[in-house]
């Protein structure tokens, strides 16, 4: 494989472009997905884009990804701060993972400053807006080629 990634998005990210534009910008979820898939094609990476508002669906997707994907980008959104189950599933993945947040979680409410998943991922990108997804795809591609480990 070596070129197949999954981009997992948590709760409320399906409402990008509608919600809190000061935090998340005006780009819609569908446009973000389109940009990510376009960048993946440019880098000769096969990418799947997934979003769920349901914790168990995200856990199942992470578990299934072990068999089908070489790397993962995850924006667990609000579950970043609350989900031990997502953290445990990520720790079982055993392949490169990048944690991503559109907003800078450290400039927001105190409860957002703690990520339960940071210690089981390879690295993180936060506060760079939707462009962070593109940077994560580029970084993950380099990791998969052993250029960025």
VOLO-218951 format. One line per field, with one value per residue (C-alpha): x, y, z; residue number from 1. Coordinates in steps of 0.1 Angstrom, whole numbers, plus 5000, padded with zeros to 4 digits. Example, Ala and Ser with C-alpha at 12.3 -4.5 7.8 and 13.67 -1.06 7.14 Angstrom:
REM VOLO-218951
u = [5123/5137]
v = [4955/4989]
w = [5078/5071]
seq = [1/2]
This chain:
REM VOLO-218951
u = [5000/5020/4998/4964/4952/4920/4910/4886/4864/4844/4813/4800/4826/4799/4786/4818/4810/4779/4792/4815/4833/4856/4870/4866/4864/4838/4850/4822/4828/4822/4847/4872/4868/4872/4904/4918/4910/4925/4958/4959/4956/4984/5006/4995/4978/4945/4924/4891/4873/4850/4828/4806/4789/4788/4817/4812/4812/4845/4859/4847/4862/4896/4895/4886/4913/4941/4935/4929/4950/4987/4982/4955/4947/4921/4902/4883/4868/4851/4859/4896/4889/4866/4869/4891/4875/4889/4922/4924/4914/4941/4967/4959/4963/5002/5007/5014/4987/4984/4961/4945/4924/4912/4912/4940/4927/4952/4936/4901/4883/4904/4887/4899/4936/4937/4939/4934/4948/4981/5002/4992/4997/5029/5023/4997/4986/4963/4952/4960/4925/4914/4948/4960/4944/4966/4997/4987/4983/5017/5033/5016/5028/5064/5060/5048/5078/5100/5111/5096/5099]
v = [5000/5029/5056/5051/5075/5083/5117/5114/5143/5144/5162/5194/5196/5188/5224/5241/5274/5278/5277/5302/5315/5335/5302/5280/5302/5302/5272/5246/5209/5198/5224/5213/5176/5186/5205/5176/5150/5172/5176/5138/5131/5156/5137/5103/5094/5075/5093/5087/5115/5105/5125/5115/5131/5097/5086/5049/5053/5071/5043/5017/5036/5038/5001/4992/5016/4993/4969/4993/5025/5034/5066/5088/5124/5130/5160/5145/5179/5180/5143/5153/5165/5137/5104/5077/5053/5072/5075/5038/5030/5054/5037/5004/5018/5016/5036/5074/5096/5134/5152/5183/5212/5241/5265/5270/5249/5267/5301/5289/5278/5261/5227/5226/5229/5192/5167/5130/5119/5139/5113/5086/5104/5113/5150/5178/5208/5234/5269/5272/5270/5247/5250/5227/5198/5204/5207/5175/5156/5168/5158/5124/5117/5125/5103/5074/5079/5079/5115/5131/5107]
w = [5000/5014/4998/5012/5040/5058/5070/5100/5111/5143/5155/5140/5113/5088/5096/5085/5067/5088/5124/5142/5111/5134/5146/5116/5085/5057/5037/5037/5046/5010/4997/5023/5013/4976/4983/5004/4977/4950/4970/4976/4939/4932/4957/4943/4975/4977/5004/5020/5038/5067/5091/5120/5149/5167/5188/5182/5145/5147/5169/5144/5115/5132/5140/5104/5091/5106/5077/5049/5054/5058/5076/5092/5098/5126/5136/5165/5172/5206/5212/5214/5249/5261/5243/5259/5234/5204/5221/5227/5191/5178/5200/5183/5148/5149/5118/5113/5126/5126/5150/5134/5147/5125/5155/5180/5209/5232/5226/5234/5265/5292/5287/5251/5262/5270/5242/5252/5218/5215/5232/5208/5175/5156/5155/5154/5135/5150/5145/5108/5096/5068/5053/5081/5063/5033/5054/5072/5039/5027/5061/5061/5026/5036/5067/5045/5023/5055/5047/5078/5108]
seq = [1/2/3/4/5/6/7/8/9/10/11/12/13/14/15/16/17/18/19/20/21/22/23/24/25/26/27/28/29/30/31/32/33/34/35/36/37/38/39/40/41/42/43/44/45/46/47/48/49/50/51/52/53/54/55/56/57/58/59/60/61/62/63/64/65/66/67/68/69/70/71/72/73/74/75/76/77/78/79/80/81/82/83/84/85/86/87/88/89/90/91/92/93/94/95/96/97/98/99/100/101/102/103/104/105/106/107/108/109/110/111/112/113/114/115/116/117/118/119/120/121/122/123/124/125/126/127/128/129/130/131/132/133/134/135/136/137/138/139/140/141/142/143/144/145/146/147/148/149]
